[in-house]
Amino acid sequence: MTKIHSTPPSPKLRRAAGKMRTYRAKLRRQGLRPVQLWVPDTRAPGFAEALREQSLMVSRSPGEERDIAFVEGLLAENLDLPKP
């Protein structure tokens, strides 16, 4: 069996990892858990144009008012805003 030589982490890296472990443990004690969330990259080529096209499709839709009311209702429920 071949041994792979690796350099042990630097003291600075070990301290940073320890701080992160402590921080994550604190959050877990508060009832939180880590999640990974993937969102569109607004800097990606074509993003702005695709967004514009989708917005135009919604604005030209026969159900635009209903769709907008639905989204505004969701926002109001989740951000404690007055309902439209």
C-alpha positions, 0 to 999 in steps of 0.5 A, spaced: 500 500 500 502 506 498 502 512 503 500 519 500 504 524 503 500 530 505 502 536 509 498 538 516 494 544 516 497 550 518 495 553 525 491 558 522 487 554 518 486 549 524 483 555 528 479 557 523 476 550 522 475 550 530 471 557 530 467 554 524 465 548 528 463 552 534 459 557 530 455 551 527 454 548 533 451 554 536 446 555 530 444 548 531 443 549 538 438 554 536 434 549 532 437 551 525 440 547 520 445 548 514 442 548 507 445 549 500 441 553 496 442 554 488 439 561 485 440 563 478 447 567 477 444 574 475 451 576 473 451 570 467 451 572 460 443 572 458 440 573 465 438 580 464 435 578 457 431 572 459 428 576 465 426 581 461 423 576 456 419 572 462 417 579 465 414 581 458 410 574 458 407 575 464 405 582 463 402 580 456 398 574 460 391 574 460 391 572 468 397 577 469 392 581 475 391 574 478 398 572 478 401 579 481 396 578 486 398 571 488 405 573 488 404 579 492 400 575 497 405 570 498 410 576 499 405 579 504 404 573 508 412 571 509 414 579 510 409 581 514 407 586 509 399 589 508 396 584 504 394 588 497 
